[in-house]
Amino acid sequence: HIGNVEGYLAAVIRFWFADGVAAQIAGFREGLSEVMPLAALKAFSANEITELVCGRDTIEWTPEELRRCVLPGFQYTADSPPYMWLLEVLAELPDSERHAFLEFVAVIINP
């Protein structure tokens, strides 16, 4: 019955955006108020607050960081041309492709 669907959707929306996260929001506000008065947040836009709390939505890495984090394995060494090429390509990727690469290598397949 369509009335049941509408009621169900209303309950899901209320849970996801109100009741279900109320304790987390209250905890976040309480913790943030220990750092700064909440009224001071009015000086910032929503995007600025998001960036201050979560950081920038960019992936920044240098060739040196990649060498420290992407380790060669199997028959490859730090001097292997394919390994060096991979680091070079990764260092030159635009941000959107860095996101896609990390999503690709971080996927966990559940059996």
MMTF fields as JSON, N, C-alpha, C and O atoms, coordinates in Angstrom:
{
  "mmtfVersion": "1.0.0",
  "mmtfProducer": "UNKNOWN",
  "numBonds": 443,
  "numAtoms": 444,
  "numGroups": 111,
  "numChains": 1,
  "numModels": 1,
  "chainsPerModel": [1],
  "groupsPerChain": [111],
  "chainIdList": ["A"],
  "bondAtomList": [4, 2, 8, 6, 12, 10, 16, 14, 20, 18, 24, 22, 28, 26, 32, 30, 36, 34, 40, 38, 44, 42, 48, 46, 52, 50, 56, 54, 60, 58, 64, 62, 68, 66, 72, 70, 76, 74, 80, 78, 84, 82, 88, 86, 92, 90, 96, 94, 100, 98, 104, 102, 108, 106, 112, 110, 116, 114, 120, 118, 124, 122, 128, 126, 132, 130, 136, 134, 140, 138, 144, 142, 148, 146, 152, 150, 156, 154, 160, 158, 164, 162, 168, 166, 172, 170, 176, 174, 180, 178, 184, 182, 188, 186, 192, 190, 196, 194, 200, 198, 204, 202, 208, 206, 212, 210, 216, 214, 220, 218, 224, 222, 228, 226, 232, 230, 236, 234, 240, 238, 244, 242, 248, 246, 252, 250, 256, 254, 260, 258, 264, 262, 268, 266, 272, 270, 276, 274, 280, 278, 284, 282, 288, 286, 292, 290, 296, 294, 300, 298, 304, 302, 308, 306, 312, 310, 316, 314, 320, 318, 324, 322, 328, 326, 332, 330, 336, 334, 340, 338, 344, 342, 348, 346, 352, 350, 356, 354, 360, 358, 364, 362, 368, 366, 372, 370, 376, 374, 380, 378, 384, 382, 388, 386, 392, 390, 396, 394, 400, 398, 404, 402, 408, 406, 412, 410, 416, 414, 420, 418, 424, 422, 428, 426, 432, 430, 436, 434, 440, 438],
  "bondOrderList": [1, 1, 1, 1, 1, 1, 1, 1, 1, 1, 1, 1, 1, 1, 1, 1, 1, 1, 1, 1, 1, 1, 1, 1, 1, 1, 1, 1, 1, 1, 1, 1, 1, 1, 1, 1, 1, 1, 1, 1, 1, 1, 1, 1, 1, 1, 1, 1, 1, 1, 1, 1, 1, 1, 1, 1, 1, 1, 1, 1, 1, 1, 1, 1, 1, 1, 1, 1, 1, 1, 1, 1, 1, 1, 1, 1, 1, 1, 1, 1, 1, 1, 1, 1, 1, 1, 1, 1, 1, 1, 1, 1, 1, 1, 1, 1, 1, 1, 1, 1, 1, 1, 1, 1, 1, 1, 1, 1, 1, 1],
  "groupList": [{"groupName": "HIS", "atomNameList": ["N", "CA", "C", "O"], "elementList": ["N", "C", "C", "O"], "formalChargeList": [0, 0, 0, 0], "bondAtomList": [1, 0, 2, 1, 3, 2], "bondOrderList": [1, 1, 2], "singleLetterCode": "H", "chemCompType": "L-PEPTIDE LINKING"}, {"groupName": "ILE", "atomNameList": ["N", "CA", "C", "O"], "elementList": ["N", "C", "C", "O"], "formalChargeList": [0, 0, 0, 0], "bondAtomList": [1, 0, 2, 1, 3, 2], "bondOrderList": [1, 1, 2], "singleLetterCode": "I", "chemCompType": "L-PEPTIDE LINKING"}, {"groupName": "GLY", "atomNameList": ["N", "CA", "C", "O"], "elementList": ["N", "C", "C", "O"], "formalChargeList": [0, 0, 0, 0], "bondAtomList": [1, 0, 2, 1, 3, 2], "bondOrderList": [1, 1, 2], "singleLetterCode": "G", "chemCompType": "PEPTIDE LINKING"}, {"groupName": "ASN", "atomNameList": ["N", "CA", "C", "O"], "elementList": ["N", "C", "C", "O"], "formalChargeList": [0, 0, 0, 0], "bondAtomList": [1, 0, 2, 1, 3, 2], "bondOrderList": [1, 1, 2], "singleLetterCode": "N", "chemCompType": "L-PEPTIDE LINKING"}, {"groupName": "VAL", "atomNameList": ["N", "CA", "C", "O"], "elementList": ["N", "C", "C", "O"], "formalChargeList": [0, 0, 0, 0], "bondAtomList": [1, 0, 2, 1, 3, 2], "bondOrderList": [1, 1, 2], "singleLetterCode": "V", "chemCompType": "L-PEPTIDE LINKING"}, {"groupName": "GLU", "atomNameList": ["N", "CA", "C", "O"], "elementList": ["N", "C", "C", "O"], "formalChargeList": [0, 0, 0, 0], "bondAtomList": [1, 0, 2, 1, 3, 2], "bondOrderList": [1, 1, 2], "singleLetterCode": "E", "chemCompType": "L-PEPTIDE LINKING"}, {"groupName": "TYR", "atomNameList": ["N", "CA", "C", "O"], "elementList": ["N", "C", "C", "O"], "formalChargeList": [0, 0, 0, 0], "bondAtomList": [1, 0, 2, 1, 3, 2], "bondOrderList": [1, 1, 2], "singleLetterCode": "Y", "chemCompType": "L-PEPTIDE LINKING"}, {"groupName": "LEU", "atomNameList": ["N", "CA", "C", "O"], "elementList": ["N", "C", "C", "O"], "formalChargeList": [0, 0, 0, 0], "bondAtomList": [1, 0, 2, 1, 3, 2], "bondOrderList": [1, 1, 2], "singleLetterCode": "L", "chemCompType": "L-PEPTIDE LINKING"}, {"groupName": "ALA", "atomNameList": ["N", "CA", "C", "O"], "elementList": ["N", "C", "C", "O"], "formalChargeList": [0, 0, 0, 0], "bondAtomList": [1, 0, 2, 1, 3, 2], "bondOrderList": [1, 1, 2], "singleLetterCode": "A", "chemCompType": "L-PEPTIDE LINKING"}, {"groupName": "ARG", "atomNameList": ["N", "CA", "C", "O"], "elementList": ["N", "C", "C", "O"], "formalChargeList": [0, 0, 0, 0], "bondAtomList": [1, 0, 2, 1, 3, 2], "bondOrderList": [1, 1, 2], "singleLetterCode": "R", "chemCompType": "L-PEPTIDE LINKING"}, {"groupName": "PHE", "atomNameList": ["N", "CA", "C", "O"], "elementList": ["N", "C", "C", "O"], "formalChargeList": [0, 0, 0, 0], "bondAtomList": [1, 0, 2, 1, 3, 2], "bondOrderList": [1, 1, 2], "singleLetterCode": "F", "chemCompType": "L-PEPTIDE LINKING"}, {"groupName": "TRP", "atomNameList": ["N", "CA", "C", "O"], "elementList": ["N", "C", "C", "O"], "formalChargeList": [0, 0, 0, 0], "bondAtomList": [1, 0, 2, 1, 3, 2], "bondOrderList": [1, 1, 2], "singleLetterCode": "W", "chemCompType": "L-PEPTIDE LINKING"}, {"groupName": "ASP", "atomNameList": ["N", "CA", "C", "O"], "elementList": ["N", "C", "C", "O"], "formalChargeList": [0, 0, 0, 0], "bondAtomList": [1, 0, 2, 1, 3, 2], "bondOrderList": [1, 1, 2], "singleLetterCode": "D", "chemCompType": "L-PEPTIDE LINKING"}, {"groupName": "GLN", "atomNameList": ["N", "CA", "C", "O"], "elementList": ["N", "C", "C", "O"], "formalChargeList": [0, 0, 0, 0], "bondAtomList": [1, 0, 2, 1, 3, 2], "bondOrderList": [1, 1, 2], "singleLetterCode": "Q", "chemCompType": "L-PEPTIDE LINKING"}, {"groupName": "SER", "atomNameList": ["N", "CA", "C", "O"], "elementList": ["N", "C", "C", "O"], "formalChargeList": [0, 0, 0, 0], "bondAtomList": [1, 0, 2, 1, 3, 2], "bondOrderList": [1, 1, 2], "singleLetterCode": "S", "chemCompType": "L-PEPTIDE LINKING"}, {"groupName": "MET", "atomNameList": ["N", "CA", "C", "O"], "elementList": ["N", "C", "C", "O"], "formalChargeList": [0, 0, 0, 0], "bondAtomList": [1, 0, 2, 1, 3, 2], "bondOrderList": [1, 1, 2], "singleLetterCode": "M", "chemCompType": "L-PEPTIDE LINKING"}, {"groupName": "PRO", "atomNameList": ["N", "CA", "C", "O"], "elementList": ["N", "C", "C", "O"], "formalChargeList": [0, 0, 0, 0], "bondAtomList": [1, 0, 2, 1, 3, 2], "bondOrderList": [1, 1, 2], "singleLetterCode": "P", "chemCompType": "L-PEPTIDE LINKING"}, {"groupName": "LYS", "atomNameList": ["N", "CA", "C", "O"], "elementList": ["N", "C", "C", "O"], "formalChargeList": [0, 0, 0, 0], "bondAtomList": [1, 0, 2, 1, 3, 2], "bondOrderList": [1, 1, 2], "singleLetterCode": "K", "chemCompType": "L-PEPTIDE LINKING"}, {"groupName": "THR", "atomNameList": ["N", "CA", "C", "O"], "elementList": ["N", "C", "C", "O"], "formalChargeList": [0, 0, 0, 0], "bondAtomList": [1, 0, 2, 1, 3, 2], "bondOrderList": [1, 1, 2], "singleLetterCode": "T", "chemCompType": "L-PEPTIDE LINKING"}, {"groupName": "CYS", "atomNameList": ["N", "CA", "C", "O"], "elementList": ["N", "C", "C", "O"], "formalChargeList": [0, 0, 0, 0], "bondAtomList": [1, 0, 2, 1, 3, 2], "bondOrderList": [1, 1, 2], "singleLetterCode": "C", "chemCompType": "L-PEPTIDE LINKING"}],
  "groupTypeList": [0, 1, 2, 3, 4, 5, 2, 6, 7, 8, 8, 4, 1, 9, 10, 11, 10, 8, 12, 2, 4, 8, 8, 13, 1, 8, 2, 10, 9, 5, 2, 7, 14, 5, 4, 15, 16, 7, 8, 8, 7, 17, 8, 10, 14, 8, 3, 5, 1, 18, 5, 7, 4, 19, 2, 9, 12, 18, 1, 5, 11, 18, 16, 5, 5, 7, 9, 9, 19, 4, 7, 16, 2, 10, 13, 6, 18, 8, 12, 14, 16, 16, 6, 15, 11, 7, 7, 5, 4, 7, 8, 5, 7, 16, 12, 14, 5, 9, 0, 8, 10, 7, 5, 10, 4, 8, 4, 1, 1, 3, 16],
  "groupIdList": [1, 2, 3, 4, 5, 6, 7, 8, 9, 10, 11, 12, 13, 14, 15, 16, 17, 18, 19, 20, 21, 22, 23, 24, 25, 26, 27, 28, 29, 30, 31, 32, 33, 34, 35, 36, 37, 38, 39, 40, 41, 42, 43, 44, 45, 46, 47, 48, 49, 50, 51, 52, 53, 54, 55, 56, 57, 58, 59, 60, 61, 62, 63, 64, 65, 66, 67, 68, 69, 70, 71, 72, 73, 74, 75, 76, 77, 78, 79, 80, 81, 82, 83, 84, 85, 86, 87, 88, 89, 90, 91, 92, 93, 94, 95, 96, 97, 98, 99, 100, 101, 102, 103, 104, 105, 106, 107, 108, 109, 110, 111],
  "secStructList": [7, 2, 2, 2, 2, 2, 2, 2, 2, 2, 2, 2, 2, 2, 2, 2, 2, 6, 4, 4, 4, 2, 2, 2, 2, 2, 2, 2, 2, 2, 2, 2, 2, 2, 2, 1, 7, 4, 4, 4, 4, 4, 4, 1, 7, 2, 2, 2, 2, 2, 2, 2, 2, 2, 7, 7, 1, 7, 7, 7, 7, 7, 2, 2, 2, 2, 2, 2, 2, 1, 7, 7, 7, 6, 6, 7, 7, 6, 6, 7, 2, 2, 2, 2, 2, 2, 2, 2, 2, 2, 2, 2, 7, 7, 2, 2, 2, 2, 2, 2, 2, 2, 2, 2, 2, 2, 7, 7, 7, 7, 7],
  "xCoordList": [0.841, 0.0, 0.895, 1.907, 0.521, 1.346, 1.491, 2.52, 0.501, 0.589, 1.683, 2.353, 1.865, 2.929, 4.303, 5.219, 4.444, 5.72, 6.057, 7.19, 5.08, 5.31, 5.67, 6.557, 4.986, 5.302, 6.688, 7.431, 7.023, 8.348, 9.443, 10.427, 9.271, 10.255, 10.386, 11.493, 9.286, 9.337, 10.125, 10.909, 9.918, 10.645, 12.135, 12.968, 12.474, 13.883, 14.558, 15.66, 13.902, 14.46, 14.636, 15.663, 13.628, 13.718, 14.892, 15.629, 15.066, 16.164, 17.518, 18.414, 17.674, 18.966, 19.376, 20.557, 18.428, 18.771, 18.372, 18.632, 17.757, 17.356, 17.62, 18.679, 16.686, 16.767, 18.016, 18.643, 18.374, 19.491, 20.853, 21.795, 20.981, 22.281, 22.272, 23.245, 21.182, 21.05, 22.161, 22.734, 22.473, 23.517, 24.885, 25.667, 25.179, 26.46, 26.563, 27.615, 25.483, 25.487, 25.674, 26.439, 24.984, 25.121, 26.562, 27.127, 27.148, 28.532, 29.506, 30.453, 29.27, 30.132, 30.039, 31.059, 28.816, 28.629, 29.315, 29.982, 29.149, 29.757, 31.28, 31.92, 31.854, 33.31, 33.812, 34.829, 33.11, 33.523, 33.414, 34.247, 32.395, 32.227, 33.343, 33.564, 34.044, 35.192, 36.396, 37.295, 36.403, 37.506, 37.242, 38.145, 35.998, 35.645, 34.155, 33.375, 33.751, 32.317, 31.59, 32.04, 30.469, 29.736, 29.264, 29.142, 29.002, 28.576, 29.658, 29.346, 30.919, 32.02, 31.968, 32.567, 31.26, 31.16, 30.385, 30.504, 29.594, 28.817, 29.707, 29.251, 30.965, 31.909, 32.351, 32.957, 32.05, 32.488, 31.31, 30.193, 31.573, 30.55, 30.541, 31.452, 29.514, 29.428, 30.624, 31.173, 31.029, 32.188, 33.472, 34.312, 33.625, 34.827, 34.874, 35.936, 33.74, 33.689, 34.001, 34.751, 33.43, 33.705, 35.193, 35.763, 35.821, 37.258, 38.072, 39.06, 37.669, 38.389, 38.29, 39.266, 37.113, 36.892, 37.404, 38.049, 37.12, 37.429, 38.694, 39.224, 39.174, 40.309, 39.836, 38.644, 40.768, 40.435, 40.116, 40.644, 39.248, 38.871, 39.804, 39.365, 41.08, 42.076, 43.073, 43.252, 43.703, 44.727, 46.046, 46.257, 46.915, 48.211, 49.293, 49.346, 50.147, 51.291, 52.454, 52.272, 53.62, 54.836, 55.496, 55.188, 56.393, 57.118, 57.841, 57.923, 58.361, 59.062, 58.097, 58.426, 56.894, 55.889, 55.462, 55.28, 55.304, 54.927, 56.002, 55.681, 57.269, 58.36, 58.336, 58.66, 57.951, 57.881, 56.679, 56.733, 55.6, 54.339, 54.025, 53.392, 54.453, 54.193, 55.48, 56.422, 55.494, 56.72, 56.721, 55.7, 57.863, 57.924, 57.869, 58.327, 57.319, 57.213, 57.486, 57.791, 57.372, 57.627, 59.028, 59.991, 59.164, 60.494, 60.94, 62.036, 60.114, 60.437, 61.287, 61.158, 62.149, 62.962, 62.703, 61.967, 63.307, 63.143, 63.732, 63.414, 64.598, 65.21, 64.558, 64.988, 63.53, 62.863, 62.122, 61.366, 62.336, 61.643, 60.12, 59.542, 59.43, 57.965, 57.549, 56.567, 58.29, 57.988, 58.211, 57.376, 59.304, 59.602, 58.566, 58.161, 58.136, 57.114, 55.792, 55.115, 55.424, 54.191, 54.215, 53.245, 55.306, 55.405, 55.318, 54.705, 55.928, 55.881, 54.449, 53.991, 53.746, 52.356, 51.48, 50.673, 51.634, 50.828, 51.083, 50.149, 52.325, 52.666, 52.033, 51.724, 51.835, 51.295, 49.772, 49.198, 49.104, 47.65, 46.954, 47.365, 45.891, 45.07, 44.295, 44.167, 43.796, 43.146, 42.013, 41.902, 41.173, 40.036, 40.509, 39.875, 41.61, 42.131, 42.846, 42.905, 43.384, 43.972, 42.882, 43.076, 41.735, 40.591, 40.207, 40.028, 40.082, 39.675, 40.705, 40.328, 41.993, 43.041, 42.949, 42.997, 42.817, 42.738, 41.483, 41.519, 40.384, 39.163, 39.37, 38.922, 40.04, 40.301, 41.163, 40.839, 42.259, 43.177, 42.658, 43.146, 41.684, 41.195, 39.934, 39.423, 39.434, 38.218, 38.486, 39.467, 37.59, 37.681, 36.487, 35.336, 36.774, 35.727, 35.391, 36.261, 34.134, 33.699, 33.305, 32.496, 33.88, 33.515, 32.118, 31.671],
  "yCoordList": [-1.164, 0.0, 1.239, 1.279, 2.238, 3.429, 4.214, 4.853, 4.179, 4.863, 4.273, 4.996, 2.96, 2.313, 2.746, 2.972, 2.859, 3.266, 4.691, 4.982, 5.565, 6.954, 7.068, 7.838, 6.308, 6.311, 5.757, 6.275, 4.684, 4.078, 5.064, 5.241, 5.701, 6.677, 7.848, 8.331, 8.303, 9.397, 8.967, 9.748, 7.723, 7.222, 7.078, 7.396, 6.604, 6.457, 7.823, 7.999, 8.774, 10.128, 10.73, 11.345, 10.552, 11.08, 10.427, 11.107, 9.118, 8.424, 8.881, 9.202, 8.913, 9.258, 10.698, 10.974, 11.606, 13.025, 13.713, 14.905, 13.002, 13.642, 12.71, 12.786, 11.845, 11.004, 10.133, 10.001, 9.548, 8.604, 9.22, 8.519, 10.513, 11.175, 12.255, 12.994, 12.345, 13.405, 13.327, 14.354, 12.13, 11.99, 12.385, 13.032, 12.008, 12.373, 13.883, 14.475, 14.495, 15.945, 16.657, 17.617, 16.195, 16.812, 16.667, 17.613, 15.491, 15.276, 16.148, 16.686, 16.284, 17.138, 18.584, 19.255, 19.067, 20.449, 20.666, 21.68, 19.707, 19.835, 19.894, 20.733, 18.993, 18.989, 20.254, 20.815, 20.701, 21.907, 23.132, 24.035, 23.157, 24.31, 24.395, 25.457, 23.297, 23.334, 24.004, 24.496, 24.017, 24.605, 26.072, 26.905, 26.375, 27.745, 27.963, 27.011, 29.205, 29.468, 29.175, 29.575, 28.478, 28.113, 29.339, 29.284, 30.422, 31.65, 32.152, 32.819, 31.841, 32.279, 31.596, 32.08, 30.479, 29.763, 30.548, 30.277, 31.516, 32.316, 33.11, 33.575, 33.267, 33.999, 33.17, 33.7, 31.855, 30.948, 30.456, 30.335, 30.174, 29.54, 28.035, 27.52, 27.353, 25.902, 25.197, 24.26, 25.639, 25.017, 25.243, 24.348, 26.433, 26.714, 25.86, 25.361, 25.69, 24.846, 23.404, 22.733, 22.925, 21.557, 21.365, 20.35, 22.325, 22.214, 22.272, 21.55, 23.123, 23.22, 21.926, 21.507, 21.294, 20.086, 18.839, 17.993, 18.723, 17.496, 17.584, 16.563, 18.79, 18.959, 19.129, 19.033, 19.378, 19.556, 18.208, 17.17, 18.257, 17.034, 16.822, 16.563, 16.935, 16.703, 15.687, 15.527, 15.019, 14.04, 14.593, 14.758, 14.87, 15.426, 14.427, 13.963, 14.108, 13.262, 13.672, 14.169, 13.458, 13.792, 12.497, 11.434, 12.564, 11.343, 10.697, 9.472, 11.512, 10.968, 10.206, 9.133, 10.772, 10.085, 8.78, 7.767, 8.81, 7.587, 6.515, 5.345, 6.902, 5.926, 5.299, 4.123, 6.093, 5.555, 4.646, 3.721, 4.903, 4.196, 3.082, 2.09, 3.235, 2.221, 1.418, 1.839, 0.269, -0.522, -1.564, -2.204, -1.741, -2.767, -4.16, -4.37, -5.072, -6.442, -7.415, -7.022, -8.69, -9.772, -9.604, -9.498, -9.576, -9.463, -8.019, -7.776, -7.057, -5.654, -5.095, -5.507, -4.16, -3.451, -1.957, -1.537, -1.164, 0.294, 0.866, 1.989, 0.084, 0.548, -0.044, 0.246, -0.868, -1.489, -0.429, 0.365, -0.412, 0.589, 0.598, 1.683, -0.572, -0.505, 0.147, 0.887, -0.128, 0.476, 1.988, 2.752, 2.413, 3.844, 4.533, 5.66, 3.866, 4.415, 4.583, 5.6, 3.567, 3.659, 4.88, 5.636, 5.075, 6.235, 7.547, 8.51, 7.577, 8.781, 9.077, 10.218, 8.034, 8.212, 8.652, 9.571, 8.002, 8.366, 9.811, 10.526, 10.236, 11.602, 12.637, 13.745, 12.29, 13.239, 13.196, 14.009, 12.253, 12.146, 13.389, 13.953, 13.819, 14.889, 14.345, 13.133, 15.232, 14.837, 13.837, 12.87, 14.052, 13.144, 11.724, 10.763, 11.585, 10.253, 9.654, 8.432, 10.486, 9.979, 9.358, 8.291, 10.026, 9.469, 8.113, 7.142, 8.05, 6.803, 5.7, 4.551, 6.027, 5.035, 4.481, 3.266, 5.366, 4.904, 4.077, 3.103, 4.454, 3.663, 2.276, 1.279, 2.206, 0.935, 0.016, -1.161, 0.539, -0.334, -0.632, -1.558, 0.13, -0.091, -0.961, -1.232, -1.396, -2.191, -3.546, -4.222, -3.915, -5.221, -6.037, -5.641, -7.166, -8.034, -9.058, -9.787, -9.099, -10.082, -11.379, -11.363, -12.494, -13.773, -14.204, -15.25],
  "zCoordList": [0.0, 0.0, 0.0, 0.699, -0.779, -0.953, 0.354, 0.571, 1.208, 2.5, 3.372, 4.11, 3.291, 4.057, 3.55, 4.342, 2.241, 1.649, 2.07, 2.454, 1.995, 2.378, 3.858, 4.226, 4.698, 6.12, 6.395, 7.228, 5.671, 5.819, 5.404, 6.123, 4.249, 3.78, 4.744, 4.983, 5.292, 6.269, 7.506, 8.046, 7.956, 9.125, 8.827, 9.676, 7.637, 7.254, 7.204, 7.724, 6.585, 6.485, 7.873, 8.16, 8.74, 10.109, 10.848, 11.562, 10.678, 11.356, 10.823, 11.603, 9.486, 8.886, 9.16, 9.371, 9.161, 9.237, 10.544, 10.706, 11.465, 12.724, 13.898, 14.523, 14.2, 15.396, 15.44, 16.491, 14.324, 14.287, 14.495, 14.865, 14.267, 14.41, 15.486, 15.636, 16.229, 17.233, 18.275, 18.638, 18.76, 19.788, 19.231, 19.927, 17.996, 17.383, 17.183, 17.424, 16.748, 16.549, 17.885, 17.974, 18.917, 20.234, 20.739, 21.29, 20.551, 20.972, 20.21, 20.783, 18.919, 18.095, 18.558, 18.716, 18.775, 19.248, 20.591, 20.799, 21.502, 22.822, 22.721, 23.356, 21.915, 21.754, 21.087, 21.494, 20.072, 19.366, 20.273, 20.207, 21.111, 22.001, 23.039, 23.619, 23.278, 24.182, 23.523, 24.205, 22.197, 21.446, 21.128, 21.196, 20.781, 20.426, 20.643, 20.587, 20.891, 21.049, 19.735, 18.662, 19.836, 18.62, 17.846, 16.623, 18.526, 17.841, 16.887, 15.901, 17.165, 16.302, 14.939, 13.978, 14.851, 13.575, 12.525, 11.33, 12.967, 12.02, 11.079, 10.034, 11.44, 10.587, 9.39, 8.459, 9.405, 8.34, 7.521, 8.025, 6.251, 5.414, 5.721, 6.37, 5.253, 5.467, 4.827, 5.407, 3.641, 2.974, 3.764, 3.858, 4.33, 5.118, 6.378, 6.751, 7.03, 8.23, 7.872, 8.581, 6.78, 6.342, 6.095, 6.497, 5.441, 5.165, 6.453, 6.592, 7.394, 8.66, 9.471, 10.094, 9.463, 10.262, 9.556, 10.175, 8.263, 7.529, 6.685, 6.247, 6.458, 5.565, 4.138, 3.844, 3.276, 1.862, 1.241, 1.641, 0.266, -0.432, -1.614, -2.735, -1.346, -2.383, -1.859, -0.652, -2.773, -2.425, -2.929, -4.131, -1.996, -2.352, -1.961, -0.822, -2.917, -2.615, -3.494, -4.606, -2.99, -3.728, -4.174, -3.635, -5.145, -5.542, -4.355, -4.275, -3.44, -2.27, -1.367, -0.861, -1.164, -0.345, -1.0, -0.324, -2.307, -3.014, -2.852, -2.646, -2.942, -2.773, -1.381, -1.217, -0.383, 0.984, 1.193, 2.003, 0.469, 0.726, -0.271, 0.09, -1.499, -2.531, -2.688, -3.359, -2.06, -2.03, -3.134, -3.384, -3.799, -4.845, -4.217, -3.094, -4.941, -4.454, -5.574, -6.7, -5.252, -6.191, -6.768, -6.009, -8.084, -8.691, -8.878, -9.385, -8.478, -8.699, -7.561, -6.409, -7.905, -6.916, -7.073, -7.966, -6.206, -6.289, -7.57, -7.959, -8.229, -9.482, -10.726, -11.842, -10.554, -11.705, -12.515, -11.954, -13.834, -14.666, -14.507, -14.443, -14.437, -14.275, -12.954, -12.905, -11.896, -10.597, -10.645, -10.161, -11.212, -11.328, -12.207, -11.922, -13.271, -14.163, -13.411, -13.558, -12.596, -11.816, -10.907, -10.857, -10.197, -9.304, -10.079, -9.619, -11.239, -12.073, -12.511, -12.442, -12.965, -13.41, -12.245, -12.388, -11.089, -9.921, -9.498, -9.135, -9.542, -9.135, -10.055, -9.616, -11.327, -12.303, -12.439, -13.163, -11.75, -11.886, -11.358, -10.345, -12.048, -11.476, -10.263, -10.092, -9.45, -8.203, -8.412, -7.659, -9.417, -9.64, -9.923, -9.487, -10.645, -10.94, -9.735, -9.599, -8.872, -7.626, -6.768, -6.184, -6.691, -5.959, -6.547, -5.812, -7.854, -8.514, -8.278, -8.047, -8.332, -8.096, -6.678, -6.482, -5.688, -4.306, -4.059, -3.306, -4.682, -4.551, -5.157, -4.59, -6.296, -6.974, -6.115, -5.954, -5.562, -4.809, -3.406, -2.759, -2.926, -1.57, -1.518, -0.431, -2.657, -2.689, -2.042, -2.348, -1.148, -0.497, -0.968, -0.787, -1.566, -2.073, -0.991, -0.515, -0.616, 0.396, -0.316, -1.245, 0.125, -0.526, -0.204, -0.674]
}
